[in-house]
């Protein structure tokens, strides 16, 4: 049984990703993700962290691919400065067990932001930037999926992006 978190944001995530009395987890599609992020933004609160990991599934090929390098991870801390923020981004970009690496510091700033506890405006701004960045990221992820999964045009109708969401 999956444990439910405390707080507004954790409740939003749980209500949108856990079902059947907490026994199973649902992985939202892009449309569902946008609604969840909007709901989190309108909650006017923060949480310790949110992690959103995208993956692509193709039912016809019975394959899936996870995009850890395009994971969104926002963390709230008591204190940080520009050096701590930059170090955090670099650490998130240089994950040794990821098959693909992302060497874009600007994109890293969008995908791995830090904010201060209870700084609702910064939290909302980071989530909005992430939502906007998906317009660029999804086509990049699709190109990777095409190459690594050997997708052909006839496979496209049987595939979709989903997102694993965790918060605390």
Residue pairs with C-beta under 8 A, 6 or more apart in sequence:
1 21
1 22
1 23
2 14
2 18
2 22
2 23
2 24
2 25
3 22
4 10
4 11
4 14
4 18
4 22
5 11
5 13
5 14
5 47
5 167
5 168
7 45
7 47
8 43
8 45
8 47
9 40
9 43
9 45
9 46
9 47
9 50
9 167
10 47
10 167
10 168
12 36
12 39
12 40
12 43
13 36
13 40
13 50
13 165
13 166
13 167
16 26
16 28
16 32
16 35
16 36
16 39
16 165
17 25
17 26
17 27
17 28
17 165
18 24
18 25
18 26
19 25
19 26
25 164
27 55
27 162
27 163
27 164
28 36
28 162
28 163
28 165
29 160
29 161
29 162
29 163
30 134
30 138
30 161
30 163
33 52
33 163
33 165
34 131
36 165
37 127
37 130
37 131
40 50
40 127
41 124
41 127
41 128
44 120
44 124
45 120
46 76
46 115
46 117
46 118
46 119
46 120
46 123
47 76
47 167
47 168
48 75
48 76
48 167
48 168
49 73
49 74
49 75
49 76
49 166
49 167
49 168
50 72
50 73
50 74
50 165
50 166
50 167
51 71
51 72
51 73
51 164
51 165
51 166
51 167
52 71
52 72
52 73
52 130
52 163
52 164
52 165
53 66
53 67
53 68
53 71
53 163
53 164
54 66
54 67
54 70
54 71
54 137
54 141
54 161
54 162
54 163
55 64
55 65
55 66
55 67
55 161
55 162
55 163
55 164
56 64
56 65
56 67
56 141
56 142
56 145
56 149
56 159
56 160
56 161
56 162
57 63
57 64
57 159
57 160
57 162
58 64
58 145
58 149
58 151
58 155
58 158
58 159
59 158
59 159
60 155
60 158
60 159
61 149
61 150
61 151
61 155
61 158
63 149
65 144
65 145
65 148
65 149
67 100
67 141
67 144
68 95
68 98
69 93
69 95
69 98
69 100
69 101
69 102
70 102
70 111
70 137
70 140
70 141
71 111
72 111
72 112
72 130
73 92
73 111
73 112
74 112
74 113
74 114
74 115
74 123
74 126
74 127
74 130
75 88
75 113
75 114
75 115
76 114
76 115
76 116
76 117
76 118
76 119
76 123
77 114
77 115
77 116
77 117
78 116
78 117
79 116
80 88
80 114
80 116
84 114
85 109
85 113
85 114
86 105
88 112
88 114
89 105
89 108
89 109
89 112
90 105
90 108
92 108
92 111
92 112
93 101
93 102
93 103
93 104
93 105
93 108
93 112
94 101
95 101
100 144
102 108
102 111
107 133
110 126
110 129
110 130
110 133
111 130
111 133
113 122
113 126
113 129
115 122
115 123
115 126
116 122
138 161
141 161
145 151
145 159
149 155
151 159
